[in-house]
Amino acid sequence: MDNTIGASLAAQALVDMGIDYIFTLSGGHITPIYQYLENTPVKLFDTRSEQAAVFMAEAYGRTMRRPGVAMVTAGPGFTNALTPIANARLANSPILLISGCVGLESKEKLDLQDMNQLPVIEPMVKKALVCHKPERIPEFVDMAYRTAISGRPGPVYLELPVDVLNSEVPEEGVKRNHTMPNTRAVDRRGALELVNMISRAQKPVIIAGSGAWYGDASTELTRFVEKTGIPAFTSGMGRGTIPDTHELCFESSLAIRPGAALYANTNADLVILLGTRLSLYYIFGDIFKKDAKIVQVDVVPEEIGRNRTVDLGIVSDASLFMAECNAIVDEKALSGGLKNRFASWVQELRDAEKDSKAEAKKDWENDAVPIHPMRLAREVDRFMDREDDIVVADGGDTQVWMGLTRTIRKPGHYLDSGLYGCLAVGLPYANAAKLMNPDKRVCLITGDGSIGFNFMEFETSIRKGLPIVVVISNDLGWGMIRHSQELRIGHPIKEGTYIGEVDYHKLVEALGGKGMKVERPQDIRSALEEAFASGTTTCINVLTDPTTISPGSVALANLGSYKAE
């Protein structure tokens, strides 16, 4: 009778799953799996911190639309992974996090790095699993992987105690499951009702969110918009599912963005939410008119109706639902009539967009020194003008400025932290994007505060031959907090808001990359040209105006309430 080892079963299950990369930092409790992954098709990608490894897995999951896999060791390795898991939960990013832990026989003996990990992470993930029997490891890997990607994507946790990994079991007792369920469903009755509601509407809008991206709805969504003439907005990972350059796409649905979003959100009489949630970004549903009809399409039933009563709730896959709507529009021969019906509404939005962008032009084209951060964002946007260019945004104010500016031509090509508002995602996201897309230009724009969290991932980028370009908006500190304090209490508190001028570009040079410093707006483009031409990881340290207040800072200042004494 042949025997096998638990760690070998874990490694083989990952190979059988078709995993190409595992993002990781080594440790004693996961070394057994490392051992059996040697000389397999699975590549171990090592980072300088567990946090960065899990952020890379998250970026992989978001852009590839299949679970990114991260592996960390017990105790501090596990706790370092918690922040990106929380970020993934709110962003619906598919991740499989595998963690080692102290052996079952050593629990409560004060063994090295022992902690009760399961109850810590369980509220943060779609499902948390611990495998206590080595022969069942392949079953648990299969279960964890398919849970991460089925229905609404999200993070899943799998814990493998080190003595379970090292245990020997008979081969004949091992079950090797490999199932990928098809959870796609469509609601034809709901599609028919939606088309009827559209026929009665005067000012409809469609907002496509992350569900449209994960559901691969780009083609059917674009066809639907073109058939009906309904103006479209996008949000989250849905950005680009209909390109910003499309004549019926009015870019981001965020009301603070220059454009037509605020006007549309506050004037629409029918709002179609396709795979997006009524979160803070829509004032929890209150931004829309009280008498506006709300239609919400989501793969998760319990999401429908969160924060506001909806008039039509539809549990459906985004792409199949859009295809059904397109078929009904064709059957009823409604296309021409609907486009004529909504032409004046579309023109209203174009006028609103023109007026709003005219107001923003003074910031986008500002020639002042220190550089206005929105001018910096504009220069990055203008330079990164190829359809396949990938832009990553990180930081507080910096992420806001880029979100107000970025033109997205293709889905899956813009990444930021999302609703969790998590700093430190930038370098791991950019490294992952370049790893998966070696022939595409990848640019990270980040704040000087956020760059400090995972700064040594510059070294990862250089060591691994991933030539990304990093633009730091250096306003000398934690700008969003500093400005929100100014607005709320009349002055910033120096401790915790002020960093000072740091030569980040020289630090990157010391690591073996290229560094540049920019102090005038006229020099930003030439710096970007030189950086990308260099073919090496480059840091462009841009001194930006520390007094400029973003809409994000204003929003933060209005959170909660307290009075200055």
C-alpha positions in Angstrom: 0.0 0.0 0.0 1.5 3.4 -1.1 1.6 6.2 1.4 1.7 10.0 0.8 2.4 13.1 2.8 -0.1 15.9 3.6 2.1 18.6 2.2 2.5 16.7 -1.0 -1.3 16.4 -1.3 -1.6 20.2 -0.7 1.0 21.0 -3.4 -0.5 18.6 -5.9 -4.0 20.0 -5.3 -2.7 23.4 -6.2 -1.0 22.1 -9.3 -4.2 20.2 -10.3 -6.2 23.4 -9.8 -4.1 25.1 -12.5 -2.6 27.7 -10.1 0.2 29.6 -11.8 1.4 31.9 -9.0 1.4 31.7 -5.3 2.2 35.0 -3.6 4.0 34.3 -0.4 6.7 35.0 2.2 8.4 31.9 3.6 8.1 30.5 7.1 8.5 27.3 9.0 4.9 26.3 9.2 4.5 26.4 5.4 7.9 25.0 4.4 6.5 21.5 3.9 4.3 22.8 1.0 7.2 24.8 -0.4 9.2 21.6 -0.5 6.6 19.8 -2.7 6.0 22.8 -4.9 9.6 22.7 -6.1 9.9 21.7 -9.8 6.2 22.1 -10.4 4.3 24.5 -12.8 3.3 26.6 -9.7 5.6 29.5 -9.2 6.3 30.9 -5.8 6.5 34.7 -5.9 8.1 36.0 -2.8 7.6 39.5 -1.5 9.1 41.4 1.4 6.0 41.3 3.6 3.0 39.1 4.0 0.8 42.1 3.5 2.3 42.8 0.1 1.9 39.1 -0.9 -1.8 39.1 -0.1 -2.3 42.5 -1.9 -0.6 41.0 -4.9 -3.0 38.0 -4.8 -5.9 40.5 -4.6 -4.7 42.3 -7.7 -4.4 39.0 -9.4 -7.9 38.0 -8.4 -9.4 41.3 -9.5 -7.8 41.5 -12.9 -7.7 37.8 -13.8 -11.2 37.1 -12.5 -10.1 33.9 -10.8 -8.8 33.5 -7.3 -5.4 34.9 -6.5 -3.6 32.5 -4.1 -1.5 33.7 -1.2 0.4 31.6 1.4 1.6 32.8 4.7 3.1 31.3 7.8 1.6 31.1 11.3 1.2 33.8 13.9 2.7 37.1 12.7 2.7 35.9 9.1 -1.1 35.4 9.5 -1.8 38.7 11.3 0.2 40.6 8.6 -2.2 39.2 6.1 -5.4 40.5 7.7 -5.5 44.1 6.3 -5.5 43.0 2.6 -8.1 40.3 3.5 -10.3 43.1 4.9 -9.7 45.1 1.8 -10.6 42.2 -0.4 -13.9 41.6 1.5 -15.2 45.0 0.7 -13.9 45.0 -2.8 -15.3 41.5 -3.6 -11.9 40.3 -4.7 -11.5 36.5 -5.1 -8.6 35.3 -2.9 -7.5 32.0 -1.5 -5.4 32.6 1.6 -3.6 29.5 2.8 -2.0 29.8 6.3 0.1 27.4 8.3 -0.4 27.2 12.0 1.0 25.4 15.0 0.5 21.6 15.0 -2.6 20.2 16.6 -0.5 18.3 19.1 1.2 21.6 20.2 -1.9 23.7 20.9 -2.0 25.4 24.2 1.6 24.4 25.0 3.1 27.8 24.4 4.7 26.7 21.1 6.4 29.2 18.8 3.9 31.6 16.9 0.9 29.9 18.4 -2.4 31.7 18.2 -6.1 30.9 17.7 -6.3 32.1 14.1 -9.7 30.9 12.9 -12.0 33.1 15.1 -9.9 36.2 14.1 -10.4 35.8 10.4 -13.7 34.1 10.2 -15.8 37.3 10.2 -13.6 38.8 7.5 -14.0 36.1 4.8 -16.7 34.3 2.8 -15.7 31.0 4.4 -12.9 29.9 6.8 -11.7 26.3 6.8 -9.3 24.3 8.9 -8.3 20.9 7.7 -7.4 18.4 10.5 -7.0 15.3 8.4 -4.2 15.1 5.8 -6.2 12.8 3.5 -8.8 15.5 3.1 -6.5 18.3 2.1 -7.3 18.1 -1.7 -11.1 18.3 -0.8 -10.5 21.5 1.3 -8.3 23.1 -1.4 -11.1 22.5 -3.9 -13.8 23.7 -1.6 -11.9 26.9 -0.7 -11.0 27.8 -4.3 -14.5 27.4 -5.8 -16.1 29.3 -2.8 -13.8 32.2 -3.6 -15.0 32.6 -7.1 -18.6 31.3 -7.1 -21.5 33.8 -6.8 -20.1 37.1 -5.5 -16.3 36.7 -5.4 -14.4 37.2 -2.1 -11.6 36.0 0.1 -11.6 32.5 1.6 -9.3 31.2 4.3 -7.7 27.7 4.5 -5.6 26.8 7.5 -3.3 23.7 7.4 -1.6 22.8 10.7 2.0 21.9 10.3 1.7 18.4 11.8 -1.2 17.7 9.4 1.1 18.7 6.5 3.9 16.4 7.8 1.6 13.4 8.4 1.8 10.3 6.3 -1.5 8.6 5.1 -2.5 5.8 2.8 -2.9 7.0 -0.8 -6.1 5.0 -1.3 -7.9 7.1 1.4 -7.4 10.4 -0.5 -10.3 12.0 -2.3 -9.3 14.4 -5.1 -12.4 16.6 -5.9 -12.2 19.2 -8.6 -15.5 21.1 -9.2 -16.2 24.5 -10.6 -19.9 25.2 -10.3 -21.8 27.2 -12.9 -23.7 29.8 -10.8 -24.8 31.9 -13.7 -28.6 32.4 -13.8 -30.9 34.8 -15.6 -34.3 36.3 -14.7 -36.3 36.6 -17.9 -39.4 37.9 -16.1 -37.2 40.6 -14.5 -35.7 41.5 -17.8 -39.1 41.9 -19.3 -40.3 44.1 -16.4 -37.1 46.2 -16.7 -37.7 46.9 -20.4 -41.3 47.9 -19.6 -40.0 50.3 -16.9 -37.5 51.8 -19.4 -40.3 52.4 -21.9 -42.1 54.5 -19.3 -39.0 56.4 -18.1 -37.9 59.8 -19.2 -34.4 60.1 -17.6 -32.9 56.6 -17.0 -29.3 55.8 -16.2 -27.4 52.6 -15.8 -24.6 52.2 -13.3 -22.4 49.2 -14.0 -20.2 48.1 -11.0 -17.8 45.3 -10.2 -20.5 42.6 -10.9 -20.5 43.7 -14.5 -16.7 43.0 -14.6 -16.8 39.7 -12.8 -19.8 38.6 -14.9 -18.0 39.6 -18.2 -20.9 41.8 -19.2 -18.9 44.3 -21.2 -20.1 43.2 -24.7 -23.8 42.8 -23.7 -23.8 46.0 -21.7 -22.4 48.1 -24.6 -25.0 46.5 -26.9 -27.8 47.4 -24.5 -26.7 51.0 -24.1 -26.4 51.4 -27.9 -29.8 49.8 -28.5 -31.6 51.8 -26.0 -29.7 55.1 -25.9 -29.6 55.0 -22.1 -26.6 56.9 -20.7 -24.2 54.7 -18.7 -21.8 55.3 -15.8 -19.4 52.8 -14.2 -17.9 52.2 -10.8 -15.4 50.0 -9.0 -14.0 47.2 -11.1 -16.8 48.0 -13.5 -14.8 51.0 -14.7 -14.1 50.4 -18.4 -16.7 47.7 -18.9 -18.1 50.3 -21.3 -15.2 52.6 -22.2 -15.1 56.2 -21.0 -14.6 57.2 -24.6 -17.9 55.7 -25.7 -20.4 58.4 -26.7 -23.0 57.1 -24.3 -20.6 56.5 -21.3 -20.3 59.4 -18.9 -17.3 57.9 -17.0 -17.4 57.4 -13.3 -20.6 57.4 -11.3 -19.0 59.2 -8.4 -20.8 62.5 -7.8 -17.5 64.3 -6.8 -15.9 63.6 -10.2 -16.0 66.4 -12.8 -18.5 65.4 -15.3 -22.2 64.5 -15.4 -22.5 62.1 -12.5 -23.8 64.5 -9.9 -26.4 65.8 -12.3 -27.5 62.4 -13.4 -27.7 60.9 -9.9 -29.9 63.7 -8.7 -32.1 64.0 -11.7 -32.6 60.5 -13.0 -36.1 59.0 -12.8 -34.9 55.4 -13.3 -31.6 54.1 -11.9 -30.5 50.6 -13.1 -27.8 49.2 -10.7 -26.0 46.5 -12.6 -23.7 44.6 -10.1 -23.1 47.6 -7.9 -24.1 48.4 -4.3 -25.8 51.3 -2.6 -22.8 52.3 -0.5 -21.3 55.5 0.8 -20.5 56.5 -2.8 -24.2 57.1 -3.3 -24.9 58.4 0.1 -26.4 55.0 0.9 -29.0 55.5 -1.8 -30.1 59.0 -0.7 -28.4 60.8 -3.6 -31.1 59.6 -6.0 -34.5 61.4 -6.1 -37.0 60.0 -3.6 -39.4 59.2 -6.4 -36.8 57.7 -8.7 -37.5 54.1 -9.6 -34.6 51.8 -8.5 -33.7 48.5 -10.3 -31.0 46.4 -8.7 -29.4 43.5 -10.4 -27.1 41.4 -8.3 -26.0 37.7 -7.9 -26.5 37.9 -4.1 -30.1 38.1 -3.1 -29.5 39.6 0.3 -27.6 42.6 -1.3 -30.8 43.7 -3.0 -32.5 46.5 -1.1 -29.6 47.3 1.2 -30.0 51.0 2.3 -33.0 51.7 0.1 -36.2 50.1 -1.0 -35.8 49.0 -4.7 -38.7 48.8 -7.1 -37.4 45.9 -9.0 -34.9 43.4 -7.5 -33.3 40.9 -9.9 -31.0 38.0 -8.8 -29.1 37.4 -12.0 -25.7 37.2 -13.7 -24.9 40.6 -15.2 -23.9 39.4 -18.7 -26.8 36.9 -19.2 -29.3 39.5 -17.9 -28.0 42.1 -20.3 -28.2 39.6 -23.2 -31.8 38.8 -22.2 -32.7 42.5 -22.2 -31.1 42.9 -25.6 -33.2 40.1 -27.0 -36.4 41.6 -25.6 -35.6 45.0 -27.0 -35.1 43.3 -30.4 -38.3 41.2 -30.1 -40.3 44.3 -29.4 -38.5 46.4 -32.0 -38.0 49.2 -29.4 -34.4 50.3 -30.2 -35.1 53.3 -32.5 -37.9 54.6 -30.4 -36.0 54.4 -27.1 -33.0 56.2 -28.5 -35.1 59.0 -29.8 -37.0 59.1 -26.5 -33.8 59.6 -24.4 -31.9 61.9 -26.9 -32.8 65.1 -25.0 -31.8 63.5 -21.7 -28.4 62.5 -23.1 -27.9 66.1 -24.3 -28.8 67.4 -20.8 -26.0 65.2 -19.4 -23.6 66.3 -22.1 -24.3 69.9 -21.2 -23.8 69.2 -17.5 -20.6 67.3 -18.2 -19.2 70.2 -20.3 -20.0 72.8 -17.5 -18.5 70.6 -14.8 -15.3 69.9 -16.6 -14.9 73.5 -17.5 -14.8 74.3 -13.8 -12.2 71.6 -13.2 -10.0 72.8 -16.1 -8.3 75.4 -13.9 -6.9 72.6 -11.7 -6.1 70.1 -14.5 -4.1 72.8 -16.3 -2.7 74.7 -13.2 0.9 75.9 -13.8 1.6 76.8 -10.2 4.6 75.7 -8.2 4.4 73.6 -6.0 2.5 71.5 -8.4 -1.3 71.1 -8.0 -2.0 67.4 -7.4 -4.8 67.4 -9.9 -2.4 68.7 -12.6 -0.2 65.8 -11.7 -3.1 63.3 -12.1 -3.9 64.9 -15.5 -0.4 64.6 -16.7 -0.3 60.9 -15.8 -3.7 60.4 -17.4 -2.7 62.1 -20.6 0.6 60.2 -20.8 -1.0 56.8 -20.1 -3.2 57.1 -23.2 -2.9 53.6 -24.7 -5.8 51.3 -24.5 -3.7 48.7 -22.7 -2.0 51.0 -20.2 -2.5 50.1 -16.6 -2.8 52.7 -13.9 -2.8 52.0 -10.2 -3.8 54.6 -7.6 -2.9 54.5 -3.9 -3.2 57.0 -1.0 -5.8 59.2 0.4 -6.0 62.5 -1.5 -3.8 61.1 -4.3 -6.2 58.3 -5.0 -9.1 60.8 -5.0 -7.3 63.1 -7.5 -6.6 60.2 -9.8 -10.1 58.9 -9.5 -11.4 62.3 -10.5 -9.2 62.3 -13.6 -8.5 58.9 -15.0 -9.9 58.0 -18.5 -10.5 54.3 -18.6 -10.6 52.7 -22.0 -10.5 49.0 -21.1 -11.8 47.1 -18.1 -9.4 45.5 -15.6 -6.8 48.2 -16.3 -7.4 50.6 -13.3 -6.8 49.5 -9.7 -7.3 51.3 -6.4 -8.1 50.1 -2.9 -11.9 50.5 -3.2 -14.4 51.0 -0.4 -12.1 49.9 2.4 -9.9 53.0 1.7 -6.8 51.0 2.5 -3.4 52.6 2.0 -0.3 50.5 1.0 -2.0 48.7 -2.0 0.0 50.5 -4.6 3.3 48.8 -5.0 1.9 45.2 -4.6 -0.9 46.0 -7.1 1.5 47.5 -9.6 4.0 44.6 -9.3 1.2 42.1 -9.8 -0.1 44.0 -12.8 3.3 44.0 -14.4 3.9 40.4 -13.6 0.6 39.4 -15.4 1.1 41.9 -18.2 4.8 42.2 -19.0 4.2 43.9 -22.3 2.0 46.6 -21.0 3.0 49.9 -19.4 2.2 50.0 -15.6 2.2 53.3 -13.7 1.5 53.7 -10.0 0.5 57.1 -8.7 0.7 57.2 -4.9 1.0 59.5 -1.9 4.1 60.0 0.1 2.4 58.6 3.2 1.1 55.5 1.6 4.4 54.7 -0.2 6.1 54.1 3.1 4.0 51.1 4.2 5.4 48.6 1.6 8.4 50.6 0.4 10.6 47.5 0.1 8.4 46.2 -2.6 10.5 48.5 -4.8 13.2 46.0 -4.1 10.8 43.2 -5.1 10.1 44.9 -8.3 13.8 45.4 -9.1 14.8 41.9 -8.0 12.0 40.3 -10.0 12.6 42.4 -13.2 9.2 44.1 -13.1 9.9 47.6 -14.5 7.1 49.7 -13.1 7.0 53.5 -12.9 6.0 55.0 -9.6 4.9 58.6 -9.4 4.8 59.9 -5.8 2.6 63.0 -5.1 4.8 64.4 -2.3 2.8 66.9 -0.2 5.1 66.4 2.8 2.7 64.3 4.9 -0.7 62.8 5.5 -2.6 65.3 3.4 -6.2 64.0 3.7 -6.0 63.8 7.5 -4.2 67.1 7.7 -6.8 68.9 5.6 -9.8 67.3 7.3 -8.4 68.5 10.7 -8.0 72.0 9.3 -11.7 71.9 8.3 -12.9 70.4 11.5 -10.9 71.9 14.2 -9.3 74.9 12.5 -5.7 73.6 12.4 -3.7 70.4 11.7 -2.1 68.4 14.5 1.5 68.1 13.5 2.0 64.7 15.0 0.6 62.2 12.6 0.0 64.6 9.7 3.5 65.9 8.9 6.3 63.9 7.3 8.5 66.5 5.6 10.5 66.3 2.4 12.0 62.9 1.9 14.1 62.0 -1.2 12.3 58.8 -2.0 13.8 58.8 -5.5 17.3 58.5 -4.0 16.2 55.6 -1.8 15.0 53.8 -5.0 18.3 54.5 -6.6 20.1 52.9 -3.7 18.0 49.8 -4.2 19.2 49.6 -7.8 16.3 51.4 -9.6 16.1 54.8 -11.3 15.1 58.0 -9.4 14.0 61.5 -10.5 12.7 64.6 -8.7 10.2 66.9 -10.3 9.2 70.4 -9.1 7.6 72.0 -12.1 4.4 70.8 -13.9 6.1 71.3 -17.3 8.6 68.6 -16.4 6.2 65.8 -15.5 5.7 64.4 -19.0 9.4 64.4 -19.9 10.0 62.5 -16.6 7.4 59.9 -17.5 8.9 59.5 -21.0 12.4 59.0 -19.5 11.1 56.6 -16.9 9.4 54.3 -19.3 12.2 54.5 -21.8 14.7 53.4 -19.1 13.2 49.9 -18.9 13.8 49.7 -15.2 11.8 50.4 -12.0 11.6 54.1 -11.6 10.5 56.5 -8.8 9.4 60.0 -9.9 9.3 62.1 -6.7 6.9 65.0 -7.5 6.6 67.9 -5.0 3.0 68.9 -4.9 1.1 71.7 -3.1 0.6 70.7 0.5 -2.3 73.3 0.9 -4.6 71.9 -1.8 -7.8 70.3 -0.3 -9.4 67.4 -2.2 -13.2 66.5 -2.1 -12.1 63.4 -0.2 -10.7 65.5 2.6 -13.9 67.5 2.7 -16.0 64.3 2.9 -13.7 63.0 5.7 -14.1 66.2 7.6 -17.8 65.7 7.6 -17.7 62.2 9.1 -19.1 62.1 12.6 -19.3 65.3 14.5 -17.4 67.1 17.2 -16.8 70.7 18.2 -13.5 72.4 18.6 -13.1 73.7 22.1 
